[in-house]
Amino acid sequence: MDPAQIDKKLVKMFGQACTRCIAEIVVREEDSAARRQPTPALTQEEIDLQALDLHTVGLSYRQIAQKLSVHLATAYARVQRAVRQQKEATREGPSDARALELIKLERMERAVMPVAKVGDPAAVRLMLGIIAARQRLLRVAAAEGLVVIEDNPYGFFARDASFRPTLKSLDTERVVIYLGSFAKTCFPGARLGYALADQEVSTPDGEGTLLADHLAKIKSMTTVNTPSLSQAVIGGLLVSNGCRLRPVNEPTIEFYRRNMRLLLDELDAALPPGRRAELGIDWNTPDGGFFVLLTVPFVADEAAVERSGREYGVLWTPMSPFYLDGGGRNQLRLSCSYVAPDRLVEGVRRLAAFLTDQATSVALGG
Ligand SMILES: Cc1ncc(COP(=O)(O)O)c(C=O)c1O
């Protein structure tokens, strides 16, 4: 492709990702260019570079003009001059331009990620836009794209009632593959789940199709179709509930919610912050789902779970089998999904005794 064409394409892609929202979030999050003001000591060339820097973090020309206390036209001219200077200086080819765009996108991603992680819908949408821009950018270079897999079997089971949209519902660019399960919301024994995969892909013989169709073919060949009885049961549940599973799950959602709160409260009461810090024990506070992850100062392997079961009468799940690279040796998982509350209280009491003994024995060099 003609380098000039690629340049134009890159600028367009970057422009799409640089919404006003990016500018606001980037400015808020990044303690860099956006906060710098020109100082009298700067040369004209340095101020041009500063304007370009502000442009790369997503500010509009109007915002750059405000930051530099100049007219809009001057801000534009400074950015253009800096681009020309940079091009002269680096003799930037298409691959350099692509690399630069990827750096910019990564920078935006780093700035937006903390806000997106707490579920801010605007930030999440932005994050998906950045991923899509990166995906398109990489496709210029190679037939390689990035996708986000949203594995969301616990989406209904948030610890509080605040509504979090799924990534897929915000995905206007078809970057997200969504995986759902009916095992938690309908009936575990049906062993039925689903994938939303509306990405366009090509088959080995060059034909265009949707990823979902491709996956369906692979699935039917590997498992010789999905049991029709399971499909009928789940289909029946969906139809008889107007295809809306959230309302019919309300009592279960409330039960799981109470159990998760109880587990966290009981852990906190059995091992208050000072005590657990002393023992080297910690745990996460999940936003929902069925599990709490504990970090412990001893190896939480099969031998440890056997000791815990035999001597203390409590079971948990070692985390190392969930890792491919040898991680999780000091982590264990507690499940609270369908445990009766009084058993949960008793389980935490026994677990705290086990953890305290193990941690103390490690501290004493045992
Ligand atoms: C994160 C996550 N994804 C997917 C699954 C698979 O769900 P299922 O096979 O029960 O449909 C599970 C099961 O517990 C899970 O924890």
PDBQT file of the ligand as one rigid body, heavy atoms in Angstrom, charges set to zero:
ROOT
HETATM    1  C1  LIG A 401     -15.249 -18.243  35.186  1.00  0.00    +0.000 C 
HETATM    2  C2  LIG A 401     -16.012 -19.430  34.690  1.00  0.00    +0.000 A 
HETATM    3  N1  LIG A 401     -16.276 -19.523  33.381  1.00  0.00    +0.000 NA
HETATM    4  C3  LIG A 401     -16.963 -20.575  32.887  1.00  0.00    +0.000 A 
HETATM    5  C4  LIG A 401     -17.430 -21.579  33.697  1.00  0.00    +0.000 A 
HETATM    6  C5  LIG A 401     -18.165 -22.730  33.059  1.00  0.00    +0.000 C 
HETATM    7  O1  LIG A 401     -19.465 -22.813  33.452  1.00  0.00    +0.000 OA
HETATM    8  P1  LIG A 401     -20.358 -24.109  33.117  1.00  0.00    +0.000 P 
HETATM    9  O2  LIG A 401     -19.442 -25.157  32.536  1.00  0.00    +0.000 OA
HETATM   10  O3  LIG A 401     -20.907 -24.547  34.428  1.00  0.00    +0.000 OA
HETATM   11  O4  LIG A 401     -21.363 -23.645  32.155  1.00  0.00    +0.000 OA
HETATM   12  C6  LIG A 401     -17.176 -21.531  35.066  1.00  0.00    +0.000 A 
HETATM   13  C7  LIG A 401     -17.664 -22.626  35.950  1.00  0.00    +0.000 C 
HETATM   14  O5  LIG A 401     -17.705 -22.639  37.109  1.00  0.00    +0.000 OA
HETATM   15  C8  LIG A 401     -16.440 -20.427  35.583  1.00  0.00    +0.000 A 
HETATM   16  O6  LIG A 401     -16.165 -20.320  36.905  1.00  0.00    +0.000 OA
ENDROOT
TORSDOF 0
